[in-house]
């Protein structure tokens, strides 16, 4: 980065690996963004340090990153057509523009925004332009340029004094090196610059929209006047009141609005245009509202529109720009040397404001304290130079009355007013100042010429001037007097002049609210004869149309100083010109002397080189003759060697043929051996394949055997299951027999109550029954073991009956309890009998016969003794049990 005036290097900002394609500076001048294909760097121009870095994937790439005007928004445009908006302070993503509708895609390469930052126009390798509304984040329309346009190289809006920053005219530089200007609302072709013979390489438009500078392909620089090209751009704004039309009666629906646009006539009589610019509106603008009538100004302008103008351009047209167009005043060319500042922008605004003041009135170019007076307002309104200039001019006209009557001396008349106020309200303090040889130029003038900016903070200064601007201009002088009165305590302790100078040029520990109250008190308590109000006029605003003439100063002094400064400047210019001329003559003389010396030296060198080359030529001729003799001898030797080599080559060729034949024979032998070896390998491989096949068959056989073993195991498991089922059935039968035994045992216990004489008969019957049972078992039972077991059981039953007969008397007492147990066991027996319904027929028959015998025995016993009359329930139970067994 270089300083413009001195062309010296200010800072070297490193960070990009590839070339920088674009640079964008924030409206405040504090930040900048540099863009390359792979990254974007965010810089702080106050410290020249990088704050952030935007990296992207190599496959995407960055097209452009730039600031939106009049906002803290950053737009980043990538090569995949994605556009993101970021907050400048936090670098948070605010929104992303949606993808355009299908069929309208184009690769964005060129971008342009209006001065108010509301509309974005994009273009690329196509004759289409996309208009985006950044407030609604929607695509407004697609403009189709003439068919001659195949690609867009540059886009730039033409500023207008009446559009409030919402520029309507767009310049489009295409591949045919012609820049066409169209209206993006009416889609009319207004005018163009350049032609096929004199094409435009690049172009730029001045901030006020008056001129267009273009670099031509032949290297020339052309400056165009927009007013001379066309008058349509400078037309006054359209009427504010518009009639709302009923779109329902139109043939076209609101969702599909089309426009047929023809090209407008060019204002250039020597060139006519027949091209057409077509557009397709995606969304109709139906949100139109009327302006409030209270904002209407009597001269036909509108307050809101003027505010938009002021916000968009920072100035109103014509009158202020005429002062700016005069450039930097000669009195402030070296302002940076007198007032060095860290902020280049602040210095630039101060220089422009002071130059405008000096062009307005010559006195301000000669007044040394004007920079001190204007600086606080420049710092406050650095982003709006028009307001800054007019505020400073208003302050000079109203609050600096009679300041320049004693120029170049301080305003003694104004300082005497302050001294009179101080003499009336604090005589002791004034007397102390007089005794210390401190005049009003030391204690009042520093406060006036700096407007309190040296002794107050920003907040205090704003508070003070809120009160100054809200009162009569005399209040300014009252503030000076009040500041001195409120500082009487430290001032009474000062005795040296240096102490007073330091006090009135530095900030002090003083409550500014107290000073303001004291100033109001002085305004009311000061007598009318010494009150500044009687000398100062009331507030007078700046005149409309043109600024008022300011000539309240001794013109002869200013003119004399101006003339002297101009004379001195001319003398300096003449002196510099003569010194430059002398330097040029001296330089030419030195150069001529150097050239002469160089010529003589060159001639001497040429003579020496000529003699040296003559000697070299003679030596070379002698060497050449000697070399010719040696060359003839070498030729003879080479001829002999050639014959020898030919003979050796012939012999070598014959040997080579023999070797070739031997190698061919060996190759055939190797081929035969290779084929034999290959055949053996194939045979071995075949044998191995057969062995593998046998192994596969063997493995399959083993698998079949395993399968058979598994099947046999399955059958074995089934047989085991059947055996287990048979065993379970045998267990059930065993259990049934045990229950039968228990029943018989119970019956026997009951039968033991018989008399001693019937016991022998019962025993005999039991013995007979046992023999009958044994015979039946031997005849009907297939299972010999089971029949033997049953016979043993029958014997045991008989023995038990005999032995239990003796115990019947002892068990009569427990008869009732046993009956309950018998009932429960009978229920269990019935359940078990239902489960053994599948018993073998012979076992069923055996059990049936056994039960029949038991019934016969019981009936005989009952007939013999009437004891069983009380227990007839036994017989039905046994009969029921036999039915269950069946």
Secondary structure, DSSP 8 states (H G I E B T S, - for coil): -B-TTT--B-------SS---EEEE-TTSSEEEEE-SSEEEEEETTTTEEEEEEE--TTT-EEEEEE-TTSSEEEEEETTS-EEEEETTT--EEEE-----TT----EEEEEE-TTS-EEEEEESSSEEEEEETTTTEEEEEEE--TT---EEEEEEE--SSSTT---EEEEEETTS-EEEEETTT--EEEEE--SSS-EEEEEE-TTSSEEEEEETTS-EEEEEHHHH-SSTT-----S------GGGSSS-TTS-B--------S-TT-------EEEESS---------GGGB-TTS-BHHHHHHHHHHHSS-SSHHHHHHTT-S-GGGTTHHHHS--S-HHHHHHHHHHHHHHHHH-THHHH-TTHHHHHHHHHHHSTT-HHHHHHHHHHHHHHHTTTSSTTTTS--HHHHHHHHHHHHHH-HHHHHHHHHTT--HHHHTHHHHHTTTTTTS-HHHHHHHHHHHHTS-THHHHHHHHHHHHHTHHHHHT--SHHHHHHHTTS--S--HHHHHHHHHHHHHHS-TTT-GGGTS-------SSS------S-HHHHHHHHHHHHHHHHHHHHHHHHHHHHHHHHHHHHHHHHHHHHHHHHHHHHHHHHHHHHHHHHHHHHHHHHHHHHHHHHHHHHHHHHHHHHHHHHHHHHHHHHHHHHHHHHHHHHHHHHHHHHHHHHHHHHHHHHHHHHHHHHHHHHHHHHHHHHHHHHHHHHHHHHHHHHHHHHHHHHHHHHHHHHHHHHHHHHHTTS-HHHHHHHHHHHHHHHHHHHHHHHHH-S-HHHHHHHHHHHHHHHHHHHHHHTTHHHHGGGHHHHHHHHHHHHHHHHHHHHHTTT--HHHHHHHHHHHHHHHHHHHHHHHH-GGGGGGTHHHHHHHHHHHHH-
